[in-house]
Amino acid sequence: MSGPAILTLPASVVLALWLPVVDGPETARRAARAVTGQDEVHHVRERGALLTGTTSLADLLLQLVPAGEVAAILPRPGDPMGAPAVRSADLLDAGEGLLLRRPGNPTERCAVIVPEREVYGSVLERGELVTWVVDHDLSEHLPAPSLLLAGVEPLSQARRDIQLALSDAVDALEALDVARDRPDLADELLDLSLATLPDELLPPRLDPRRLDVLERAARLTAILDLATGDDGAAVTAGQAGARAAALAHVARSARHALAAASATRRAS
């Protein structure tokens, strides 16, 4: 690598981290910038409505506060992570989304927000359009609003699991002899072991325990991407598939840790 490795987070995780601290237009704009970065184009629409382009992500955040309980989930086939059944297919297609339990008058509401992505442009210059599709209230489709985040693990469990997963990843990489195909891998893994999350992704005064789990999970995700990538033609599809299968439980731990660290839970 030419410089220090930079960790990233799924957009839904960043959104879940920021939403509880939004208290006005300025923090809403800061949160939106943290989610969108510099290059992606983001729109918002309600499910079933036509995309008008009039609602910005910052405007959506202002509509969603105050947030009661919120968490990102990163579902995969066979691991829905508690996705509400009525939106499980959409969340699975996107690979991520946001669950939000909000106080209401007279009853609380449960929102689901899914980022739908579309690549545009040429091979030489591509961009990505992200449309955040919002269901403002799916409470009638849930057994109980209090169960919305039931599939998101407690932070304490995620801290234990991610530490074990890091050890498992190292053992698996050694057993798979990944370095044989990637002589530069040791240096890249060292860079990742020292990498941190950019300050602009994180809301102010984030609990250090949550930050620790986020960085461990982000490092592990980056290590898995590095180990299972094909690096041009250096790794065959069969080899890549074998590595992905061997590291599947590690990847699951990383996703569940990201979800746990993104969650804000409050008493009803």
Secondary structure, DSSP 8 states (H G I E B T S, - for coil): --S--B----HHHHHHHHGGG--SHHHHHHHHHHHHTTT-EEEEEETTS---S---HHHHHHHH-S-SEEEEE--BTTB-TT--GGGHHHHHHHT-EEEEEE--SSS-EEEEEEEEEEEEE-SSSEEEEEEEEEES--GGGSS-GGGTTTTS--HHHHHHHHHHHHHHHHHHHHHHTHHHH-TTHHHHHHHHHH-B--GGGS-TT--HHHHHHHHHHHHHHHHHHHHHS-TTTTS-HHHHHHHHHHTHHHHHHHHHHHHHHH-B----
